[in-house]
Amino acid sequence: MKSRKAGGWAALLAAAALWGCSGEGSLTEAAREQMESAGQQLQEAGEQIQDQIEPEYQQEAVAQEDLEQRYYYSLLDEESRQIYRELVQGMRDGEETIVTHGSDPEKVNEICSWVYMDYPEFFWFSGTVETTGYTGLSARCEVRPEYTCTPEERAARQQQIDASAGQCLDGIPADGSTYEKIRYLYTWLVEQTEYAADAPENQNIYSVFGNHQSVCAGYSRAFQYLANQSGIFNIYVTGTVNQGESHAWNIVECDGSYYNVDVTFGDPVFLQSESQETGTGGGQNRTFYDYLCVSDTEFRRNHTPDAGLTLPVCESEALEYYRMNGRYFEQASESEMLALMQQDIQRQDGWSDFKYANETAYQEALGFLPQVMEEAAYYLCSYYGLPQTVYQYSQDPQSLRISVYWDYS
């Protein structure tokens, strides 16, 4: 580039010298052609210099109301926000190369990760980019995102997503509380999605809305997408569970407080695949609410967010499902367990749940559980005039919950 610039200036000087040598102030034909050629080279050199000074940054027109629900965007400084908006616009437009402000590739890559975390609707973006930084007069970064489908495939998949998500959103309780809407989305996703470790596209929402099979990332991204559509503030979170397995979940804001939500842990297929739900059986066709709107105290027993994330504190226990439904116990009581089982049997409930505040109470309850189940089963047969019945139970040592399942046939 430098040699081309220098050549342009040299040609112009040569033409000027020829002009000066003309005794009558007129140009020979050869000189005129050289002058025109030099002018063209000068123009090209000027354009190159202009490109050096002012790169063609990605134009962006991201609506402010769209950005207001993007949590990680809210944590950035103004310089980083500009780069974020450029990336959003470029990915939305499917640009192969996005030219952003800033010259530090590592910083821009980090901002790319926040865009990925904030935008579940960008199902065509894998989260991987190749970034080159340039310093000097033309300071910029050139970002090449990895897209997982062609523009034609993206359009076809978007139609499937719109249809499936629309079906869900049509059923959301219009006059329901924020909690009721959160629970509805949680339940819908568990009921409509099959947990499958080998599900295709399982890191994005298409796996849920298009294929109806996914893993934790797909569940959580789909919840994020639906919550955004419903006006429920939420955050996509990554981290680890149990023995360090990678995992994803959400945080929601409800009535002024923040709560953890893990849709994947509501799916019985996932719990059984992780050997978390044990016992004699039961619960294959239900949704578990152990991880719906829970506090950090409860959630952090087996969930650890990634170290680089700045997250709001989830202190409130007001919306924990078993507390709200009178099935949370500080102490174990044999008589209370039997009375509640009999109450559930009278209502023909499919199961009886008991969640304990600590390991001591949980283990004590497991100790007298066989005797209580036998008495409750006898009560069921007597109440409904059945000659016999079958009952099963499951236990979750992580959430400290016991569930007993009843058969009325």
URPEMO-V695123 format. One record per residue. N is the residue number from 1. PSI is psi in whole degrees, 0 to 359 (999 if undefined). BURIAL is b if it has 16 or more other ideal C-beta (glycine too) atoms within 10 Angstrom, else e. D_FIRST is the distance of its C-alpha to the first C-alpha in Angstrom with 2 decimals. Layout:
{{N:PSI:BURIAL:D_FIRST} {N:PSI:BURIAL:D_FIRST}}
//
This chain:
{{1:320:e:0.00} {2:319:e:3.77} {3:324:e:5.45} {4:321:e:5.14} {5:313:b:6.33} {6:319:e:8.72} {7:321:e:9.94} {8:314:b:10.91} {9:321:e:12.85} {10:319:e:14.44} {11:320:b:15.68} {12:318:b:17.20} {13:322:e:18.96} {14:318:e:20.29} {15:320:b:21.74} {16:323:e:23.28} {17:319:e:24.87} {18:320:b:26.37} {19:318:e:27.74} {20:335:e:29.36} {21:347:e:30.97} {22:121:e:32.74} {23:331:e:36.28} {24:13:e:37.17} {25:18:e:34.07} {26:157:e:33.22} {27:141:e:30.32} {28:164:e:30.88} {29:319:e:29.68} {30:319:e:26.99} {31:321:b:25.79} {32:316:e:25.87} {33:321:e:23.73} {34:324:b:21.16} {35:316:b:21.33} {36:319:e:20.85} {37:319:e:17.86} {38:322:b:16.30} {39:319:e:17.26} {40:318:e:15.63} {41:323:b:12.26} {42:320:b:12.89} {43:315:e:13.86} {44:319:e:10.83} {45:321:b:8.69} {46:320:e:11.53} {47:321:e:11.55} {48:320:e:8.09} {49:319:e:9.48} {50:320:e:12.68} {51:324:e:11.51} {52:321:e:10.38} {53:317:e:13.84} {54:90:e:15.96} {55:156:b:15.32} {56:86:e:17.78} {57:154:b:20.47} {58:124:b:23.33} {59:139:e:25.96} {60:147:b:29.36} {61:50:e:32.94} {62:125:b:35.04} {63:142:e:38.60} {64:320:e:40.14} {65:333:e:43.31} {66:321:e:41.37} {67:336:e:39.87} {68:336:e:43.30} {69:11:b:44.49} {70:102:b:41.52} {71:311:b:42.83} {72:331:b:39.79} {73:322:b:37.78} {74:341:e:40.56} {75:352:e:39.95} {76:155:b:36.31} {77:172:e:35.13} {78:321:e:33.51} {79:316:e:29.91} {80:326:b:30.58} {81:322:b:32.46} {82:315:b:29.50} {83:318:b:27.47} {84:312:b:30.66} {85:322:b:31.02} {86:319:b:27.46} {87:317:b:28.21} {88:311:b:31.58} {89:316:b:30.29} {90:317:b:27.57} {91:322:b:30.14} {92:322:b:32.74} {93:354:e:30.49} {94:29:e:29.64} {95:137:b:25.87} {96:325:e:24.16} {97:128:e:21.38} {98:121:b:22.33} {99:119:b:19.89} {100:164:b:22.00} {101:165:b:22.15} {102:152:b:22.31} {103:3:b:20.13} {104:107:e:22.97} {105:324:b:23.30} {106:319:e:26.91} {107:315:b:27.92} {108:322:b:26.45} {109:321:b:28.16} {110:318:e:31.38} {111:323:b:31.15} {112:320:b:30.66} {113:326:e:33.93} {114:323:b:35.69} {115:315:b:34.62} {116:318:b:36.02} {117:327:b:39.22} {118:339:b:39.68} {119:83:b:39.06} {120:337:b:41.52} {121:345:b:40.88} {122:60:b:37.41} {123:342:b:39.17} {124:351:b:36.22} {125:122:b:34.06} {126:343:e:34.91} {127:355:b:33.89} {128:136:e:31.15} {129:159:b:27.43} {130:120:e:24.23} {131:134:b:22.08} {132:130:e:18.66} {133:145:b:18.04} {134:136:e:15.01} {135:183:e:15.70} {136:206:e:14.55} {137:330:e:13.96} {138:40:e:13.33} {139:125:e:16.38} {140:171:b:17.67} {141:139:b:19.14} {142:117:b:18.76} {143:127:b:22.27} {144:99:e:23.44} {145:153:b:27.25} {146:117:e:29.62} {147:143:b:31.91} {148:357:b:35.26} {149:163:b:35.97} {150:164:e:34.60} {151:323:e:34.72} {152:318:e:37.91} {153:322:e:39.50} {154:315:b:38.59} {155:318:e:40.40} {156:319:e:43.43} {157:325:b:43.68} {158:323:b:43.41} {159:319:e:46.47} {160:318:e:48.39} {161:314:b:47.45} {162:319:e:48.50} {163:313:e:51.81} {164:313:b:52.73} {165:323:b:51.63} {166:322:e:53.33} {167:318:e:56.53} {168:310:b:56.44} {169:332:e:55.72} {170:335:e:58.49} {171:358:e:60.96} {172:136:b:59.98} {173:109:e:62.96} {174:321:e:62.15} {175:10:e:64.67} {176:162:e:64.21} {177:168:e:63.21} {178:319:b:59.76} {179:316:b:61.32} {180:324:e:62.89} {181:319:b:59.57} {182:314:b:57.88} {183:321:b:60.75} {184:312:b:60.59} {185:317:b:56.90} {186:309:b:57.58} {187:317:e:60.56} {188:316:b:58.91} {189:319:b:56.01} {190:317:b:58.43} {191:331:e:60.67} {192:354:e:57.97} {193:136:b:55.77} {194:127:e:56.66} {195:124:b:55.32} {196:115:b:53.72} {197:333:e:51.58} {198:20:e:49.97} {199:136:b:49.34} {200:151:e:46.13} {201:32:b:43.48} {202:2:b:45.55} {203:6:b:42.90} {204:175:b:42.69} {205:341:b:45.12} {206:329:b:45.18} {207:326:b:47.28} {208:307:b:49.94} {209:336:b:49.88} {210:314:b:49.01} {211:341:b:50.53} {212:29:e:53.00} {213:138:b:52.37} {214:186:b:50.29} {215:192:b:50.13} {216:319:b:49.84} {217:316:b:46.25} {218:315:b:47.18} {219:311:b:50.41} {220:322:b:48.80} {221:321:b:45.82} {222:320:b:48.32} {223:316:b:50.52} {224:315:b:47.58} {225:312:b:46.70} {226:321:b:50.34} {227:318:b:50.95} {228:316:b:47.95} {229:334:e:49.36} {230:1:b:52.73} {231:22:e:51.59} {232:118:b:52.40} {233:132:e:50.07} {234:165:b:49.05} {235:137:b:46.61} {236:129:b:45.33} {237:139:b:45.95} {238:153:b:45.09} {239:214:b:46.99} {240:160:e:49.64} {241:162:b:53.30} {242:247:e:56.26} {243:29:e:55.15} {244:12:e:51.45} {245:139:e:50.51} {246:143:e:47.45} {247:165:b:48.62} {248:148:b:47.78} {249:194:b:49.99} {250:160:b:50.07} {251:137:b:51.29} {252:157:b:52.88} {253:127:b:54.16} {254:119:b:57.70} {255:40:e:59.98} {256:359:e:58.00} {257:157:b:57.81} {258:145:b:55.33} {259:149:b:56.42} {260:142:b:55.07} {261:126:b:55.17} {262:97:b:54.72} {263:321:b:55.34} {264:321:b:54.96} {265:356:b:57.91} {266:351:b:59.98} {267:119:b:59.82} {268:330:b:62.78} {269:319:e:60.96} {270:313:b:58.33} {271:319:b:61.04} {272:325:b:62.98} {273:332:e:59.96} {274:2:e:59.33} {275:31:e:63.06} {276:323:b:63.23} {277:111:b:66.01} {278:172:e:69.01} {279:204:b:72.72} {280:347:e:74.92} {281:191:e:72.62} {282:161:b:72.20} {283:9:b:69.46} {284:336:e:67.42} {285:30:e:67.43} {286:169:b:66.97} {287:132:b:64.22} {288:138:b:64.23} {289:22:b:63.52} {290:332:b:63.36} {291:32:b:59.72} {292:113:b:59.87} {293:63:b:59.36} {294:161:b:60.21} {295:167:b:59.72} {296:324:b:57.59} {297:315:e:60.84} {298:316:b:61.68} {299:323:b:58.19} {300:2:e:56.98} {301:326:e:59.74} {302:10:b:57.43} {303:131:b:54.09} {304:115:e:51.42} {305:155:b:48.23} {306:145:e:44.93} {307:330:e:44.51} {308:2:e:41.30} {309:135:e:43.01} {310:114:e:44.55} {311:151:e:47.50} {312:153:e:50.48} {313:135:e:53.84} {314:94:b:56.28} {315:327:e:59.67} {316:141:b:61.94} {317:9:b:64.32} {318:332:e:65.79} {319:12:b:64.32} {320:128:b:64.86} {321:312:b:66.51} {322:330:b:69.50} {323:314:b:70.33} {324:333:e:70.32} {325:16:e:72.61} {326:27:e:75.10} {327:31:b:74.10} {328:128:b:72.71} {329:131:b:75.18} {330:330:e:75.35} {331:157:e:78.33} {332:135:b:79.67} {333:120:b:82.93} {334:315:e:84.82} {335:321:e:86.93} {336:319:e:84.00} {337:315:b:82.04} {338:317:b:85.06} {339:319:e:85.68} {340:323:b:82.10} {341:316:b:82.22} {342:322:e:85.45} {343:315:e:83.90} {344:320:b:80.96} {345:319:b:83.42} {346:328:e:85.44} {347:359:e:82.32} {348:37:e:81.43} {349:148:e:78.06} {350:340:e:76.19} {351:166:b:75.58} {352:127:b:76.37} {353:145:b:73.67} {354:116:b:74.19} {355:136:b:71.39} {356:150:b:72.16} {357:339:e:70.78} {358:166:e:71.00} {359:323:e:71.50} {360:311:e:75.15} {361:321:b:76.16} {362:313:b:74.19} {363:323:e:75.91} {364:318:b:79.29} {365:320:b:78.79} {366:329:b:77.89} {367:317:e:81.14} {368:3:e:83.43} {369:313:b:81.29} {370:317:e:83.25} {371:318:e:86.56} {372:319:b:85.26} {373:320:b:83.66} {374:317:e:86.95} {375:320:e:88.90} {376:322:b:86.43} {377:320:b:86.59} {378:319:e:90.38} {379:318:b:90.12} {380:313:b:87.85} {381:318:e:90.36} {382:318:e:93.23} {383:322:e:91.49} {384:4:e:90.53} {385:38:e:93.44} {386:143:e:91.36} {387:330:e:92.90} {388:168:e:89.77} {389:167:b:86.09} {390:135:e:82.89} {391:154:b:80.59} {392:166:b:77.43} {393:159:b:75.37} {394:156:b:71.89} {395:143:b:70.66} {396:100:b:67.27} {397:344:e:67.37} {398:316:b:64.02} {399:356:b:64.99} {400:44:b:68.68} {401:143:b:69.88} {402:134:b:72.80} {403:135:b:73.25} {404:135:b:76.39} {405:133:b:76.44} {406:145:b:79.56} {407:122:e:80.89} {408:6:e:83.40} {409:999:e:84.13}}
//
